[in-house]
Amino acid sequence: MTALRLSGITKSFGGNLILKGIDLQAEAGEFIALVGPSGCGKSTLLRIVAGLEHPTSGSVMAGSKELTALAPADRNVAMVFQSYALYPHLTAAQNIAVPLAMRQLTRAHRLPLIGNLIPGQKQIRTDIQKQVAEMARSLKIEHLLDRKPGQMSGGQRQRVALARAMVRRPSLFLMDEPLSNLDANLRVHARGEIVELHRKAGVPTLYVTHDQAEALSMADRVAVMIGAAICFS
């Protein structure tokens, strides 16, 4: 069953064609790596799927649902960035809880004083804490929950970023070179962790990397982007 379908995706910036008629299908639970030289449009394609960029033409479908015009918050897509994008003033537990809080708590619920007085708010927060703890156990980062990003190594921050993406139970994972900031030894270990997490989640994953060995060791299929177009190896 096709879980994601990109049809005729084009993208131009100031008259420069970045993506030219990209067609791509991902089956349920499939891991696809996108490789290619810098500037070929890999990250732009991911941002279009996430809703952070709008295509010049073409469509994005998740199953039978049209995503092209939907806002990022309405797509149920989780994205892990190269920089991890953790909030430096929040602990690991608070960072992981952010997507759950934004979905399950109203703006009034999130107010520091008034929110505590609204019926049901405490139960929702308790449920969120349980989900955070469960995800932390699955990634073996329980000991990091009280630390802030500045107190963690690159590998630890990477795990927290993955936990934050996974805790919301998305229908699609997008990963934009999530291991590029790690040293060589840690990257090899992290590859196996990401593949294992992907298998547990059972949702399609698009993984951008410039490392061909990384792509071949992790992915079910490898898509090569050259000259604004795409082909499968």
HELIX and SHEET records of a PDB file:
HELIX    1   1 LYS A   42  ALA A   50  1                                   9    
HELIX    2   2 PRO A   72  ASP A   74  5                                   3    
HELIX    3   3 ALA A   92  GLN A  104  1                                  13    
HELIX    4   4 ILE A  114  LEU A  117  5                                   4    
HELIX    5   5 GLN A  121  SER A  138  1                                  18    
HELIX    6   6 GLU A  142  LEU A  144  5                                   3    
HELIX    7   7 PRO A  149  GLN A  151  5                                   3    
HELIX    8   8 GLY A  154  MET A  166  1                                  13    
HELIX    9   9 ALA A  184  ALA A  201  1                                  18    
HELIX   10  10 GLN A  212  MET A  218  1                                   7    
SHEET    1   A 4 ASN A  16  GLU A  27  0                                        
SHEET    2   A 4 THR A   2  PHE A  13 -1                                        
SHEET    3   A 4 SER A  57  ALA A  62 -1                                        
SHEET    4   A 4 LYS A  65  GLU A  66 -1                                        
SHEET    1   B 6 VAL A  77  VAL A  80  0                                        
SHEET    2   B 6 LEU A 172  ASP A 176  1                                        
SHEET    3   B 6 THR A 205  VAL A 208  1                                        
SHEET    4   B 6 PHE A  31  VAL A  35  1                                        
SHEET    5   B 6 ARG A 221  ILE A 226  1                                        
SHEET    6   B 6 ALA A 229  PHE A 232 -1                                        
END                                                                             
